[in-house]
Amino acid sequence: MSVEISLETLVEGIKSGDKRLIAKAITLVESKKLEHREKAEQLLKAIMPLTGKSIRVGITGVPGAGKSTFIESFGQLAIKNGKKVAVLAIDPSSAINKGSILGDKTRMEDLAKDPNAFIRPSPSSGFLGGVANATFETMLICEAAGYDYILIETVGVGQSEVLVADISDVFLFLKIIGGGDELQGIKRGIMEMVDLIFINKVSEDNLQQAKNTKLELTRALQFMPPKEKDWKVPVLLGSALNHQGLENVYEKIDDFISLKKESGRFEEVRQLQGEKRFQYWVQAYILEQTKKNQQLDDAFNEHKKNASELLANPSSEAREFVNKLLKS
């Protein structure tokens, strides 16, 4: 992060939609250096009054479901409707240098060229489930910059579905038609979290199979507890590559957000998301402070070693360490 860029310059750059300065601000909040962390806190505090006006759309699906193609086509549609779109594409990280290895800007070339779009590929850096550590804060910067839709793409592995659902207003699941049992491999947890399902890559050749898949998914959803009152999860068909069916997705997202706002659930869920993020940072800062005290750091490593080698119950080791921390 260039130290010569002042906080005031970054804030004004975000307000004016300067993509270069927006990118610099995101790099700042992603940094783990203490001096950057402190400056990032000041930056986020300054822009908070400008946040909260976007629609946050989490998008998940197995590799090959066409997430990037869908995001590019949907982003272009939103822009045609007068919206600005930011894409936070969380790439799996290199295990060696933690770098981003997919390069989403090359996969969304047309959208990346649009002045009303901003694409930020961020390495997951080993963070649980492929959602980058600073995705929530990055999202706030994009909101402050005036982007109407924040599209969050996950790598679709592990616990990424849970984490992206925790920071989005709408959770969209992309499905493709496969052989055999269409529901095979779809975890119940995902089905309980989704707000909308889009069966992608539908063509004349597989239309009947797509309709059968839709029927099976619709039946399966009937056995799931409703996530939102008065909302039946739509199962839509289309092809992102051929720009088919995306208008329906756009309309359903709008309907869903309107329903949540009318019921008061929109603000309620946003508050819960803020609480979860607060709890995450409490844990992070406690561990950070622990590292600054040699005695506590030694105790932490000792208890961690006991837990990892299963010399004792990990829960008991954690409790003993926390007791030592509170007594210090």
Buried (B, 14 or more C-beta within 10 A) or exposed (E): BEEEBEBEBBBEBBBEBBBEBBBBBBBBBBBEEEEBBEBBEEBBEBBEEBBEEBBBBBBBBBEEBBBBBBBBBBBBBBBEEEBBBBBBBBBBBEEEEEEBEBEBBEBBEEBBEBEBBBBBBBBBBEBEBBBBBBBBBBBBBBBBBBBBBBBBBBBBBBEBBBBBBBBBBBBBBBBBBEEEEBBEEBEEEBBBBBBBBBBBBBEEEBEEBBEEBBEBBBEBBEEEEEBBEEBEBBBBBBBBBEEBBBEBBBEBBEEBBEBBEEBEBBEEBBEEBEEEBEEEEEEEEEEEEBEEEEEBEEBBEBBBEBBEEEEEEEEEBBEBBEEBBEEE
